[in-house]
Amino acid sequence: CGYKVKAFADADSAIEFAMDRSFSLGLFDYRLGSIKTGLDVVERMQALGCKSTYVMVTADVEQATQMRALHLKLFEFMRKPVQPEMLLETVERALEHAQRVAA
């Protein structure tokens, strides 16, 4: 779709990347296969001063997870299964939001 994308194998690599660079949008799954969740990564990036826009994709339905996402001010909290066209539309809206905030 023409986006420049950087993927990471683990949460710590994503956090390390964020320490050195700026980026417009972070797209995370909630479950990362480690003790860290996507929300843990977003929280750490925000603590590091990353002014990015964040989108979370999850199958988790716990109210506590939703409340934490709300507290972290995610742009979107998407429930799986996510249709590809819906994900692309959300990414487009999130990037437009990131551009408005940066201006």
Secondary structure as UniProt FT lines:
FT   HELIX           11..20
FT   STRAND          25..29
FT   HELIX           38..47
FT   TURN            48..49
FT   STRAND          53..58
FT   HELIX           63..71
FT   TURN            72..73
FT   STRAND          76..79
FT   HELIX           84..102
//
